Amino acid sequence: MRKKILTIAPVMPQQSDIESIASTLSFLEVVYQIDFIDPLAINETFSVNTSNEVYYQLWQDHLKKWLANYDAFFGFSFGGVILQQCFSLFANSKKPIVLFSTPTFADNALQKKLGDVIALCKANRVNDALISLYKEVFSPNEAPLQILPENRVISAANRLIFGLQRVLDTDATAILEQTTVDHLHLIGECSALVNKENVLAPGIGDLCIVPQAGMRVLQDNPSYCKKLILERLNSET
């Protein structure tokens, strides 16, 4: 039986975008079954005004039920933010945790860039919001042009507003300073969003800056990332 990895996805305008992340992890599929969670698919009962305490307690409740069923946990950006807020659940666990481009807190630059995207969504300019967001996400590479069909615009706007605002409102500084949870965190050397200005090195764990990579570390430097990920997974005891 293959081992299982639970992967929490980043903020995405539509759930089908998970497929692009799944393709970057395909190198693990010989050994691992990889299950994906769209974190915005369970937010329908919440609003941007829901407190972090209430919101992340929900995630802790979910992860408590899933912890025994998975051998490793991955979090991409917002997914990593969620995992950081649930680190206490892993205090007595040796299961590997890998974070990808996950901010510890939102510095002024991240507040400005994501805040602009949120403002465009609220102004019903969702495709302009995506252009603005993808410019930063794909930097230093050129971003693809993605135009959403009309019937997906409202849903995409709601997803982006909720997820990006939650990222801006979450600060994991105290958690990373006090945690005893070992983990690997990969951030891009050239990232325009998540970088050394808004990421703290944990007291326990490894923060690795991926050379020649932006936010999309696995796409930009796959060989470098794959080696570190496999080492982390193979260290499982």
N, CA, C and O of each residue as an XYZ file, in Angstrom:
948
protein
N       0.842     -1.203      0.000
C       0.000      0.000      0.000
C       0.872      1.247      0.000
O       1.826      1.354      0.770
N       0.529      2.188     -0.877
C       1.299      3.425     -0.940
C       1.044      4.291      0.282
O      -0.050      4.289      0.846
N       2.071      5.030      0.680
C       1.892      6.022      1.732
C       1.066      7.187      1.178
O       0.896      7.323     -0.034
N       0.558      8.023      2.088
C      -0.371      9.078      1.682
C       0.118     10.450      2.126
O       0.582     10.628      3.252
N       0.006     11.406      1.226
C       0.329     12.804      1.511
C      -0.948     13.627      1.391
O      -1.677     13.517      0.405
N      -1.209     14.448      2.396
C      -2.313     15.400      2.313
C      -1.744     16.760      1.928
O      -0.863     17.285      2.608
N      -2.239     17.316      0.857
C      -1.737     18.597      0.337
C      -2.853     19.638      0.367
O      -3.913     19.447     -0.228
N      -2.595     20.753      1.076
C      -3.558     21.855      1.121
C      -3.114     22.901      0.110
O      -1.995     23.409      0.176
N      -3.987     23.211     -0.810
C      -3.672     24.066     -1.955
C      -3.634     25.546     -1.563
O      -4.069     25.913     -0.472
N      -3.117     26.388     -2.450
C      -3.103     27.835     -2.215
C      -4.436     28.475     -2.593
O      -5.379     27.784     -2.979
N      -4.504     29.791     -2.480
C      -5.667     30.541     -2.975
C      -5.678     30.442     -4.498
O      -4.700     30.789     -5.160
N      -6.782     29.971     -5.038
C      -6.927     29.817     -6.486
C      -8.295     30.341     -6.890
O      -9.249     30.211     -6.124
N      -8.415     30.930     -8.074
C      -9.725     31.444     -8.501
C     -10.755     30.358     -8.745
O     -11.957     30.603     -8.638
N     -10.289     29.150     -9.074
C     -11.229     28.051     -9.312
C     -10.576     26.735     -8.893
O      -9.360     26.572     -8.989
N     -11.396     25.813     -8.435
C     -10.900     24.577     -7.867
C     -10.100     23.750     -8.874
O      -9.171     23.041     -8.487
N     -10.441     23.830    -10.133
C      -9.754     23.036    -11.149
C      -8.276     23.405    -11.280
O      -7.500     22.645    -11.860
N      -7.879     24.562    -10.747
C      -6.481     24.969    -10.819
C      -5.570     24.068     -9.995
O      -4.348     24.131    -10.129
N      -6.156     23.233     -9.146
C      -5.361     22.272     -8.373
C      -4.582     21.350     -9.307
O      -3.520     20.845     -8.943
N      -5.101     21.135    -10.494
C      -4.442     20.216    -11.430
C      -3.005     20.643    -11.739
O      -2.135     19.794    -11.934
N      -2.752     21.957    -11.784
C      -1.403     22.424    -12.093
C      -0.440     22.102    -10.954
O       0.739     21.842    -11.195
N      -0.935     22.119     -9.715
C      -0.098     21.750     -8.575
C       0.127     20.244     -8.573
O       1.234     19.771     -8.319
N      -0.923     19.505     -8.857
C      -0.806     18.050     -8.880
C       0.271     17.597     -9.860
O       0.998     16.640     -9.589
N       0.373     18.275    -10.984
C       1.366     17.876    -11.986
C       2.791     18.061    -11.474
O       3.686     17.307    -11.854
N       3.010     19.057    -10.617
C       4.369     19.290    -10.102
C       4.775     18.238     -9.077
O       5.963     18.059     -8.809
N       3.802     17.546     -8.506
C       4.104     16.525     -7.495
C       4.017     15.115     -8.057
O       4.088     14.142     -7.306
N       3.864     14.995     -9.366
C       3.684     13.683     -9.975
C       4.890     12.769     -9.765
O       4.756     11.547     -9.830
N       6.059     13.347     -9.514
C       7.260     12.534     -9.304
C       7.155     11.685     -8.032
O       7.934     10.749     -7.852
N       6.216     11.996     -7.166
C       6.041     11.254     -5.913
C       5.022     10.126     -6.029
O       4.899      9.311     -5.114
N       4.295     10.067     -7.136
C       3.135      9.196     -7.208
C       3.468      7.710     -7.263
O       2.591      6.874     -7.050
N       4.708      7.377     -7.543
C       5.092      5.962     -7.528
C       5.021      5.410     -6.108
O       4.635      4.260     -5.896
N       5.394      6.236     -5.147
C       5.460      5.812     -3.748
C       4.269      6.314     -2.930
O       3.836      5.662     -1.980
N       3.745      7.489     -3.315
C       2.726      8.144     -2.492
C       1.412      8.342     -3.235
O       1.384      8.632     -4.431
N       0.341      8.180     -2.495
C      -0.971      8.665     -2.938
C      -1.091     10.096     -2.433
O      -0.924     10.346     -1.239
N      -1.378     11.034     -3.325
C      -1.439     12.443     -2.937
C      -2.882     12.919     -3.028
O      -3.482     12.933     -4.103
N      -3.424     13.305     -1.884
C      -4.785     13.837     -1.832
C      -4.723     15.352     -1.670
O      -3.904     15.874     -0.913
N      -5.596     16.048     -2.387
C      -5.580     17.509     -2.386
C      -6.835     18.074     -1.741
O      -7.937     17.554     -1.917
N      -6.642     19.141     -0.998
C      -7.766     19.866     -0.412
C      -7.739     21.295     -0.938
O      -6.720     21.983     -0.863
N      -8.860     21.721     -1.462
C      -9.040     23.119     -1.836
C      -9.513     23.843     -0.573
O     -10.653     23.645     -0.153
N      -8.672     24.674      0.040
C      -9.056     25.290      1.317
C     -10.236     26.242      1.201
O     -10.881     26.560      2.200
N     -10.518     26.695     -0.007
C     -11.624     27.630     -0.192
C     -12.954     26.920     -0.435
O     -13.998     27.566     -0.527
N     -12.915     25.609     -0.538
C     -14.150     24.862     -0.773
C     -14.942     24.657      0.515
O     -16.116     24.291      0.463
N     -14.321     24.887      1.663
C     -15.025     24.672      2.934
C     -15.278     25.996      3.656
O     -15.619     26.009      4.838
N     -15.111     27.102      2.942
C     -15.236     28.409      3.587
C     -16.619     29.029      3.423
O     -16.823     30.195      3.760
N     -17.559     28.259      2.909
C     -18.847     28.845      2.558
C     -19.630     29.337      3.770
O     -20.492     30.205      3.636
N     -19.340     28.794      4.946
C     -20.065     29.214      6.148
C     -19.350     30.354      6.873
O     -19.775     30.771      7.951
N     -18.263     30.857      6.281
C     -17.488     31.908      6.913
C     -17.507     33.168      6.068
O     -17.880     33.141      4.895
N     -17.104     34.263      6.673
C     -16.936     35.523      5.963
C     -15.567     36.077      6.299
O     -14.866     35.545      7.159
N     -15.187     37.152      5.614
C     -13.887     37.760      5.906
C     -13.862     38.323      7.316
O     -12.790     38.629      7.837
N     -15.021     38.466      7.940
C     -15.087     38.995      9.304
C     -14.980     37.915     10.367
O     -14.900     38.223     11.556
N     -14.977     36.649      9.954
C     -14.802     35.559     10.913
C     -13.416     35.659     11.534
O     -12.426     35.838     10.825
N     -13.344     35.546     12.847
C     -12.049     35.698     13.529
C     -11.111     34.560     13.167
O     -11.547     33.460     12.828
N      -9.815     34.840     13.244
C      -8.828     33.794     12.998
C      -8.969     32.658     14.002
O      -8.771     31.492     13.660
N      -9.308     32.995     15.231
C      -9.459     31.964     16.259
C     -10.513     30.940     15.860
O     -10.296     29.733     15.968
N     -11.648     31.433     15.402
C     -12.735     30.538     14.979
C     -12.349     29.792     13.704
O     -12.571     28.587     13.589
N     -11.776     30.509     12.759
C     -11.458     29.914     11.462
C     -10.419     28.802     11.580
O     -10.607     27.710     11.044
N      -9.327     29.083     12.283
C      -8.274     28.072     12.360
C      -8.615     26.943     13.327
O      -8.038     25.860     13.239
N      -9.543     27.185     14.246
C     -10.036     26.079     15.074
C     -10.757     25.052     14.213
O     -10.660     23.849     14.456
N     -11.476     25.530     13.208
C     -12.118     24.609     12.269
C     -11.081     23.704     11.610
O     -11.270     22.493     11.497
N      -9.979     24.323     11.178
C      -8.936     23.540     10.516
C      -8.274     22.561     11.479
O      -7.941     21.440     11.093
N      -8.083     22.968     12.708
C      -7.532     22.030     13.682
C      -8.459     20.843     13.893
O      -8.010     19.704     14.017
N      -9.748     21.121     13.932
C     -10.725     20.029     14.087
C     -10.651     19.063     12.908
O     -10.708     17.847     13.095
N     -10.523     19.602     11.690
C     -10.407     18.742     10.512
C      -9.114     17.924     10.563
O      -9.127     16.710     10.362
N      -8.015     18.599     10.833
C      -6.721     17.916     10.788
C      -6.580     16.865     11.884
O      -5.881     15.870     11.695
N      -7.222     17.067     13.007
C      -7.215     16.037     14.052
C      -7.769     14.728     13.516
O      -7.268     13.649     13.832
N      -8.806     14.839     12.701
C      -9.444     13.639     12.151
C      -8.592     13.006     11.051
O      -8.637     11.794     10.842
N      -7.816     13.835     10.353
C      -7.023     13.336      9.224
C      -5.620     12.894      9.605
O      -4.968     12.180      8.843
N      -5.153     13.305     10.762
C      -3.740     13.126     11.121
C      -3.296     11.669     11.047
O      -2.217     11.375     10.532
N      -4.110     10.770     11.551
C      -3.714      9.366     11.586
C      -3.743      8.709     10.211
O      -3.145      7.652     10.011
N      -4.436      9.334      9.267
C      -4.631      8.709      7.952
C      -3.576      9.082      6.923
O      -3.568      8.540      5.818
N      -2.681     10.010      7.278
C      -1.689     10.486      6.315
C      -0.276     10.390      6.893
O      -0.061     10.501      8.100
N       0.674     10.179      5.982
C       2.070     10.007      6.384
C       2.875     11.285      6.269
O       3.959     11.378      6.845
N       2.374     12.276      5.537
C       3.074     13.559      5.363
C       2.044     14.617      4.992
O       0.942     14.311      4.536
N       2.438     15.880      5.203
C       1.528     16.998      4.957
C       2.258     18.102      4.207
O       3.340     18.530      4.610
N       1.655     18.560      3.111
C       2.209     19.650      2.309
C       1.237     20.830      2.357
O       0.020     20.646      2.398
N       1.798     22.053      2.350
C       0.966     23.244      2.286
C       1.547     24.260      1.324
O       2.687     24.694      1.485
N       0.765     24.641      0.322
C       1.209     25.630     -0.663
C       0.627     27.000     -0.303
O      -0.591     27.178     -0.332
N       1.475     27.959      0.032
C       1.078     29.336      0.316
C      -0.028     29.380      1.372
O       0.254     29.146      2.546
N      -1.278     29.672      0.996
C      -2.361     29.710      1.982
C      -2.502     28.367      2.686
O      -2.814     28.316      3.876
N      -2.273     27.282      1.953
C      -2.286     25.966      2.586
C      -1.216     25.843      3.646
O      -1.425     25.198      4.674
N      -0.059     26.463      3.402
C       1.004     26.482      4.400
C       0.656     27.358      5.591
O       0.990     27.034      6.730
N      -0.021     28.478      5.318
C      -0.493     29.342      6.400
C      -1.398     28.547      7.337
O      -1.286     28.655      8.558
N      -2.285     27.757      6.763
C      -3.195     26.934      7.557
C      -2.411     25.911      8.378
O      -2.668     25.751      9.571
N      -1.472     25.228      7.760
C      -0.688     24.232      8.501
C       0.091     24.868      9.644
O       0.165     24.291     10.728
N       0.672     26.040      9.426
C       1.411     26.715     10.495
C       0.498     26.979     11.694
O       0.912     26.813     12.841
N      -0.722     27.383     11.431
C      -1.658     27.669     12.513
C      -2.104     26.398     13.244
O      -2.713     26.472     14.311
N      -1.799     25.241     12.667
C      -2.170     23.951     13.275
C      -0.947     23.170     13.750
O      -1.050     21.975     14.028
N       0.197     23.822     13.845
C       1.427     23.126     14.225
C       1.297     22.391     15.561
O       1.928     21.351     15.751
N       0.501     22.905     16.474
C       0.376     22.271     17.786
C      -0.094     20.828     17.678
O       0.215     20.010     18.545
N      -0.837     20.507     16.629
C      -1.320     19.143     16.444
C      -0.188     18.172     16.126
O      -0.314     16.967     16.346
N       0.921     18.703     15.607
C       2.034     17.860     15.165
C       3.165     17.784     16.202
O       4.243     17.267     15.910
N       2.914     18.300     17.406
C       3.977     18.410     18.409
C       4.591     17.054     18.758
O       5.788     16.970     19.031
N       3.794     16.013     18.750
C       4.297     14.674     19.107
C       4.345     13.749     17.898
O       4.365     12.526     18.033
N       4.362     14.348     16.730
C       4.370     13.570     15.492
C       5.690     13.762     14.752
O       6.272     14.847     14.758
N       6.137     12.714     14.131
C       7.354     12.776     13.320
C       7.026     12.818     11.827
O       7.907     12.638     10.986
N       5.775     13.054     11.511
C       5.373     13.038     10.108
C       5.927     14.263      9.387
O       5.826     15.379      9.896
N       6.515     14.062      8.201
C       7.118     15.184      7.468
C       6.091     16.248      7.096
O       4.963     15.940      6.711
N       6.503     17.492      7.217
C       5.710     18.641      6.810
C       6.562     19.465      5.852
O       7.714     19.780      6.152
N       5.997     19.813      4.705
C       6.695     20.659      3.729
C       5.798     21.843      3.391
O       4.650     21.668      2.984
N       6.335     23.048      3.563
C       5.630     24.273      3.209
C       6.258     24.871      1.953
O       7.472     24.805      1.759
N       5.423     25.449      1.114
C       5.891     26.085     -0.110
C       5.434     27.542     -0.118
O       4.236     27.823     -0.061
N       6.389     28.464     -0.189
C       6.090     29.893     -0.354
C       4.985     30.366      0.585
O       3.949     30.874      0.156
N       5.237     30.183      1.872
C       4.254     30.498      2.904
C       4.721     31.688      3.729
O       5.748     31.584      4.399
N       4.016     32.809      3.712
C       4.442     33.952      4.510
C       4.237     33.711      6.000
O       3.251     33.100      6.411
N       5.179     34.199      6.804
C       4.987     34.182      8.251
C       4.008     35.278      8.650
O       3.156     35.089      9.518
N       4.148     36.411      8.006
C       3.277     37.564      8.241
C       3.257     38.378      6.951
O       4.049     38.134      6.042
N       2.361     39.330      6.880
C       2.270     40.180      5.690
C       3.020     41.482      5.941
O       2.585     42.312      6.739
N       4.145     41.658      5.261
C       4.869     42.926      5.361
C       4.163     43.956      4.481
O       3.167     43.647      3.828
N       4.685     45.179      4.470
C       4.017     46.252      3.727
C       3.881     45.944      2.241
O       2.856     46.244      1.628
N       4.920     45.345      1.666
C       4.886     45.041      0.230
C       3.810     43.998     -0.083
O       3.078     44.129     -1.065
N       3.719     42.969      0.751
C       2.704     41.935      0.517
C       1.305     42.494      0.756
O       0.372     42.168      0.022
N       1.157     43.331      1.774
C      -0.129     43.976      2.023
C      -0.579     44.785      0.801
O      -1.742     44.733      0.403
N       0.351     45.521      0.221
C       0.021     46.366     -0.925
C      -0.364     45.522     -2.147
O      -1.381     45.786     -2.790
N       0.435     44.526     -2.460
C       0.197     43.743     -3.671
C      -1.082     42.918     -3.586
O      -1.882     42.914     -4.522
N      -1.279     42.222     -2.471
C      -2.502     41.431     -2.338
C      -3.713     42.322     -2.093
O      -4.823     42.007     -2.523
N      -3.492     43.441     -1.397
C      -4.576     44.390     -1.183
C      -5.101     44.956     -2.484
O      -6.305     45.169     -2.631
N      -4.207     45.203     -3.432
C      -4.630     45.697     -4.753
C      -5.491     44.659     -5.474
O      -6.470     45.008     -6.133
N      -5.123     43.387     -5.345
C      -5.895     42.315     -5.982
C      -7.296     42.242     -5.364
O      -8.294     42.118     -6.073
N      -7.349     42.320     -4.050
C      -8.640     42.284     -3.353
C      -9.520     43.454     -3.791
O     -10.713     43.281     -4.038
N      -8.926     44.645     -3.884
C      -9.684     45.840     -4.284
C     -10.264     45.684     -5.686
O     -11.399     46.087     -5.940
N      -9.489     45.102     -6.592
C      -9.988     44.888     -7.953
C     -11.148     43.890     -7.961
O     -12.108     44.059     -8.712
N     -11.061     42.865     -7.138
C     -12.158     41.897     -7.051
C     -13.426     42.569     -6.535
O     -14.517     42.338     -7.055
N     -13.273     43.397     -5.516
C     -14.441     44.087     -4.941
C     -15.056     45.072     -5.934
O     -16.240     45.398     -5.841
N     -14.252     45.540     -6.876
C     -14.745     46.452     -7.907
C     -15.253     45.704     -9.136
O     -15.483     46.300    -10.188
N     -15.427     44.383     -8.989
C     -15.928     43.539    -10.083
C     -14.996     43.530    -11.294
O     -15.436     43.395    -12.435
N     -13.713     43.674    -11.023
C     -12.703     43.618    -12.087
C     -11.821     42.384    -11.859
O     -10.611     42.485    -11.658
N     -12.468     41.227    -11.897
C     -11.783     39.991    -11.505
C     -10.661     39.628    -12.470
O      -9.592     39.204    -12.031
N     -10.876     39.784    -13.758
C      -9.815     39.443    -14.702
C      -8.620     40.380    -14.558
O      -7.477     39.953    -14.725
N      -8.870     41.649    -14.250
C      -7.759     42.566    -13.956
C      -7.047     42.137    -12.676
O      -5.826     42.247    -12.568
N      -7.821     41.647    -11.710
C      -7.228     41.166    -10.463
C      -6.298     39.983    -10.720
O      -5.219     39.894    -10.133
N      -6.719     39.079    -11.596
C      -5.894     37.916    -11.920
C      -4.615     38.325    -12.646
O      -3.550     37.761    -12.397
N      -4.721     39.293    -13.533
C      -3.523     39.786    -14.223
C      -2.528     40.340    -13.207
O      -1.329     40.076    -13.290
N      -3.043     41.117    -12.243
C      -2.197     41.697    -11.216
C      -1.575     40.622    -10.330
O      -0.386     40.681    -10.016
N      -2.379     39.643     -9.931
C      -1.888     38.585     -9.058
C      -0.868     37.701     -9.762
O       0.196     37.414     -9.214
N      -1.195     37.269    -10.978
C      -0.307     36.346    -11.684
C       1.012     37.007    -12.085
O       2.035     36.332    -12.206
N       0.989     38.303    -12.288
C       2.240     39.009    -12.567
C       3.228     38.787    -11.432
O       4.416     38.570    -11.669
N       2.735     38.841    -10.194
C       3.599     38.659     -9.031
C       3.917     37.188     -8.785
O       5.046     36.842     -8.436
N       2.926     36.329     -8.967
C       3.116     34.901     -8.711
C       4.126     34.293     -9.671
O       4.955     33.481     -9.262
N       4.068     34.678    -10.952
C       4.939     34.071    -11.955
C       6.289     34.778    -12.066
O       7.221     34.237    -12.660
N       6.401     35.983    -11.500
C       7.668     36.726    -11.548
C       8.808     35.862    -10.995
O       8.613     35.171     -9.995
N       9.989     35.881    -11.617
C      10.464     36.787    -12.669
C      10.123     36.320    -14.096
O      10.625     36.880    -15.071
N       9.272     35.298    -14.209
C       8.868     34.818    -15.525
C       7.591     35.540    -15.981
O       6.903     36.177    -15.182
N       7.300     35.430    -17.245
C       6.104     36.073    -17.773
C       4.865     35.270    -17.395
O       4.853     34.044    -17.507
N       3.835     35.960    -16.952
C       2.603     35.284    -16.543
C       1.703     35.011    -17.741
O       1.649     35.815    -18.671
N       1.001     33.890    -17.726
C       0.039     33.614    -18.808
C      -1.195     34.501    -18.646
O      -1.518     34.933    -17.540
N      -1.854     34.758    -19.719
C      -3.097     35.522    -19.670
C      -4.255     34.555    -19.436
O      -4.479     33.641    -20.230
N      -4.983     34.759    -18.350
C      -6.123     33.904    -18.046
C      -7.371     34.764    -17.918
O      -7.435     35.654    -17.069
N      -8.350     34.501    -18.753
C      -9.616     35.218    -18.721
C     -10.706     34.237    -18.290
O     -10.945     33.234    -18.963
N     -11.352     34.524    -17.188
C     -12.395     33.636    -16.696
C     -13.693     33.839    -17.471
O     -14.027     34.965    -17.839
N     -14.420     32.761    -17.717
C     -15.754     32.914    -18.329
C     -16.684     33.630    -17.356
O     -16.478     33.599    -16.142
N     -17.687     34.262    -17.894
C     -18.575     35.110    -17.096
C     -19.228     34.361    -15.942
O     -19.445     34.929    -14.872
N     -19.539     33.092    -16.156
C     -20.250     32.338    -15.119
C     -19.360     31.923    -13.950
O     -19.849     31.340    -12.983
N     -18.063     32.214    -14.027
C     -17.163     31.873    -12.925
C     -16.594     33.102    -12.219
O     -15.844     32.971    -11.251
N     -16.941     34.267    -12.688
C     -16.343     35.500    -12.166
C     -16.719     35.753    -10.714
O     -15.854     36.063     -9.895
N     -17.998     35.624    -10.386
C     -18.437     35.923     -9.021
C     -17.809     34.956     -8.019
O     -17.331     35.371     -6.964
N     -17.812     33.681     -8.350
C     -17.199     32.681     -7.477
C     -15.712     32.955     -7.286
O     -15.203     32.880     -6.167
N     -15.011     33.273     -8.380
C     -13.579     33.556     -8.305
C     -13.305     34.767     -7.431
O     -12.370     34.763     -6.630
N     -14.117     35.799     -7.585
C     -13.939     37.008     -6.776
C     -14.077     36.693     -5.296
O     -13.256     37.125     -4.487
N     -15.113     35.940     -4.939
C     -15.334     35.589     -3.539
C     -14.187     34.761     -2.976
O     -13.769     34.959     -1.835
N     -13.682     33.831     -3.786
C     -12.575     32.989     -3.345
C     -11.313     33.821     -3.106
O     -10.638     33.664     -2.089
N     -11.010     34.696     -4.043
C      -9.799     35.511     -3.919
C      -9.896     36.472     -2.737
O      -8.939     36.631     -1.979
N     -11.040     37.101     -2.585
C     -11.198     38.054     -1.479
C     -11.036     37.347     -0.137
O     -10.301     37.814      0.732
N     -11.722     36.226      0.027
C     -11.654     35.517      1.308
C     -10.242     35.010      1.590
O      -9.685     35.266      2.657
N      -9.665     34.290      0.624
C      -8.362     33.664      0.855
C      -7.237     34.654      1.034
O      -6.440     34.519      1.963
N      -7.150     35.658      0.160
C      -6.056     36.622      0.240
C      -6.174     37.490      1.494
O      -5.165     37.826      2.114
N      -7.401     37.853      1.868
C      -7.571     38.650      3.089
C      -7.175     37.846      4.315
O      -6.603     38.395      5.258
N      -7.470     36.562      4.314
C      -7.092     35.713      5.446
C      -5.574     35.616      5.554
O      -5.027     35.616      6.657
N      -4.898     35.535      4.420
C      -3.433     35.532      4.432
C      -2.906     36.829      5.057
O      -2.004     36.801      5.894
N      -3.475     37.957      4.645
C      -3.004     39.246      5.153
C      -3.272     39.399      6.640
O      -2.537     40.109      7.327
N      -4.299     38.753      7.145
C      -4.697     38.921      8.545
C      -4.066     37.904      9.485
O      -4.344     37.915     10.684
N      -3.225     37.032      8.959
C      -2.650     35.958      9.769
C      -1.166     36.187     10.007
O      -0.410     36.464      9.076
N      -0.762     36.069     11.265
C       0.639     36.255     11.662
C       1.084     35.036     12.458
O       0.532     34.749     13.520
N       2.076     34.322     11.950
C       2.562     33.103     12.596
C       3.891     33.314     13.308
O       4.575     32.343     13.630
N       4.266     34.556     13.558
C       5.569     34.850     14.166
C       5.747     34.107     15.481
O       6.755     33.427     15.671
N       4.792     34.225     16.386
C       4.912     33.591     17.702
C       4.977     32.076     17.579
O       5.708     31.420     18.321
N       4.212     31.518     16.641
C       4.212     30.066     16.448
C       5.588     29.584     16.002
O       6.101     28.599     16.531
N       6.182     30.268     15.040
C       7.479     29.831     14.518
C       8.593     30.028     15.541
O       9.567     29.274     15.549
N       8.461     31.013     16.386
C       9.479     31.247     17.414
C       9.425     30.198     18.519
O      10.430     29.932     19.179
N       8.250     29.602     18.719
C       8.075     28.683     19.840
C       7.893     27.228     19.437
O       7.960     26.340     20.288
N       7.667     26.970     18.165
C       7.303     25.622     17.753
C       8.414     24.606     17.972
O       9.600     24.924     17.881
N       8.009     23.393     18.258
C       8.937     22.264     18.333
C       8.697     21.308     17.163
O       9.173     20.173     17.167
N       7.957     21.781     16.172
C       7.591     20.948     15.017
C       8.618     21.126     13.902
O       8.764     22.211     13.340
N       9.319     20.053     13.596
C      10.299     20.087     12.512
C       9.563     20.132     11.174
O       8.539     19.473     10.995
N      10.093     20.912     10.244
C       9.460     20.999      8.929
C      10.442     21.606      7.925
O      11.456     22.194      8.300
N      10.117     21.450      6.657
C      10.885     22.040      5.565
C      10.048     23.132      4.923
O       8.863     22.938      4.648
N      10.674     24.292      4.681
C       9.969     25.402      4.038
C      10.802     25.880      2.855
O      11.962     26.259      3.016
N      10.208     25.860      1.671
C      10.880     26.267      0.446
C      10.323     27.601     -0.033
O       9.119     27.729     -0.254
N      11.196     28.598     -0.196
C      10.780     29.878     -0.772
C      11.731     30.244     -1.901
O      12.892     29.835     -1.897
N      11.246     31.006     -2.855
C      12.044     31.342     -4.029
C      12.966     32.526     -3.801
O      12.583     33.529     -3.199
N      14.171     32.390     -4.287
C      15.160     33.458     -4.199
C      14.673     34.735     -4.875
O      14.998     35.834     -4.426
N      13.903     34.604     -5.941
C      13.457     35.748     -6.731
C      11.971     36.050     -6.552
O      11.393     36.772     -7.364
N      11.348     35.517     -5.515
C       9.915     35.686     -5.340
C       9.550     37.135     -5.072
O      10.186     37.809     -4.262
N       8.517     37.608     -5.764
C       8.037     38.980     -5.594
C       6.996     39.083     -4.487
O       6.589     40.186     -4.122
N       6.557     37.938     -3.944
C       5.524     37.958     -2.910
C       6.035     37.424     -1.575
O       6.099     38.159     -0.590
N       6.395     36.156     -1.547
C       6.860     35.535     -0.299
C       8.378     35.410     -0.362
O       8.921     34.708     -1.214
N       9.043     36.094      0.543
C      10.504     36.159      0.508
C      11.046     36.427      1.918
O      10.294     36.409      2.893
N      12.339     36.671      2.012
C      12.970     36.829      3.328
C      12.463     38.046      4.096
O      12.744     38.184      5.286
N      11.718     38.928      3.430
C      11.155     40.094      4.114
C       9.903     39.752      4.918
O       9.527     40.495      5.825
N       9.260     38.641      4.595
C       8.041     38.275      5.327
C       8.016     36.815      5.774
O       6.959     36.275      6.100
N       9.183     36.188      5.784
C       9.301     34.810      6.257
C      10.391     34.740      7.319
O      11.507     35.213      7.104
N      10.066     34.151      8.461
C      11.036     33.957      9.523
C      11.565     32.527      9.487
O      10.816     31.583      9.233
N      12.851     32.381      9.743
C      13.416     31.040      9.884
C      12.917     30.453     11.196
O      12.993     31.121     12.228
N      12.414     29.237     11.189
C      11.878     28.652     12.424
C      12.982     28.251     13.384
O      14.118     28.008     12.978
N      12.635     28.183     14.664
C      13.598     27.701     15.654
C      13.959     26.252     15.395
O      15.106     25.845     15.584
N      12.975     25.473     14.960
C      13.189     24.081     14.570
C      12.632     23.919     13.160
O      11.496     24.300     12.876
N      13.448     23.351     12.291
C      13.025     23.190     10.904
C      14.030     23.844      9.967
O      14.975     24.499     10.408
N      13.817     23.661      8.694
C      14.733     24.169      7.675
C      14.017     25.117      6.726
O      13.043     24.740      6.074
N      14.504     26.347      6.654
C      14.045     27.306      5.653
C      15.069     27.313      4.538
O      16.222     27.687      4.751
N      14.658     26.902      3.353
C      15.573     26.807      2.216
C      15.149     27.800      1.139
O      13.997     27.816      0.705
N      16.105     28.626      0.716
C      15.850     29.587     -0.351
C      16.242     28.938     -1.679
O      17.411     28.628     -1.914
N      15.261     28.743     -2.526
C      15.473     28.018     -3.779
C      16.039     28.973     -4.825
O      15.385     29.953     -5.183
N      17.261     28.696     -5.324
C      17.865     29.609     -6.302
C      17.102     29.640     -7.623
O      16.522     28.644     -8.054
N      17.121     30.816     -8.250
C      16.510     31.008     -9.573
C      15.029     30.619     -9.588
O      14.534     30.072    -10.573
N      14.332     30.906     -8.493
C      12.910     30.562     -8.411
C      12.125     31.730     -7.842
O      12.610     32.483     -6.998
N      10.880     31.860     -8.338
C       9.949     32.823     -7.778
C       9.022     32.122     -6.800
O       9.453     31.230     -6.068
N       7.757     32.514     -6.778
C       6.774     31.873     -5.902
C       6.600     30.392     -6.231
O       6.406     29.569     -5.336
N       6.669     30.067     -7.494
C       6.380     28.706     -7.955
C       7.673     27.884     -7.940
O       8.228     27.549     -8.986
N       8.131     27.572     -6.740
C       9.471     26.994     -6.595
C       9.611     25.657     -7.322
O      10.652     25.390     -7.922
N       8.590     24.823     -7.277
C       8.683     23.511     -7.919
C       8.717     23.622     -9.432
O       9.381     22.828    -10.097
N       8.013     24.592     -9.981
C       8.034     24.784    -11.427
C       9.326     25.449    -11.883
O       9.845     25.124    -12.951
N       9.855     26.384    -11.080
C      11.003     27.179    -11.495
C      12.336     26.457    -11.310
O      13.272     26.676    -12.079
N      12.426     25.604    -10.301
C      13.672     24.869    -10.067
C      13.326     23.476     -9.539
O      13.571     23.176     -8.371
N      12.759     22.632    -10.391
C      12.256     21.331     -9.931
C      13.327     20.412     -9.366
O      13.093     19.756     -8.351
N      14.495     20.346     -9.993
C      15.513     19.407     -9.524
C      15.980     19.745     -8.114
O      16.178     18.852     -7.290
N      16.154     21.035     -7.838
C      16.589     21.477     -6.504
C      15.534     21.111     -5.459
O      15.864     20.590     -4.394
N      14.260     21.387     -5.770
C      13.177     21.144     -4.816
C      12.933     19.656     -4.609
O      12.734     19.206     -3.480
N      12.948     18.898     -5.693
C      12.665     17.469     -5.573
C      13.658     16.780     -4.646
O      13.272     15.923     -3.851
N      14.919     17.143     -4.741
C      15.942     16.547     -3.885
C      15.635     16.803     -2.410
O      15.695     15.887     -1.591
N      15.309     18.042     -2.078
C      15.028     18.394     -0.688
C      13.751     17.725     -0.185
O      13.688     17.270      0.957
N      12.746     17.669     -1.038
C      11.480     17.044     -0.644
C      11.673     15.553     -0.385
O      11.173     15.022      0.606
N      12.399     14.878     -1.276
C      12.631     13.442     -1.098
C      13.467     13.164      0.147
O      13.225     12.188      0.857
N      14.436     14.011      0.405
C      15.233     13.844      1.624
C      14.359     13.973      2.861
O      14.503     13.207      3.815
N      13.457     14.941      2.843
C      12.563     15.146      3.983
C      11.611     13.964      4.156
O      11.388     13.509      5.278
N      11.059     13.475      3.078
C      10.138     12.349      3.165
C      10.860     11.071      3.599
O      10.314     10.267      4.354
N      12.067     10.898      3.123
C      12.818      9.686      3.457
C      13.371      9.708      4.870
O      13.831      8.683      5.375
N      13.330     10.882      5.521
C      13.814     10.980      6.911
C      12.739     10.593      7.901
O      12.975     10.572      9.109
N      11.549     10.283      7.388
C      10.437      9.907      8.259
C      10.811      8.715      9.120
O      11.348      7.715      8.645
N      10.513      8.855     10.388
C      10.818      7.752     11.315
C       9.562      7.327     12.062
O       9.613      6.414     12.886
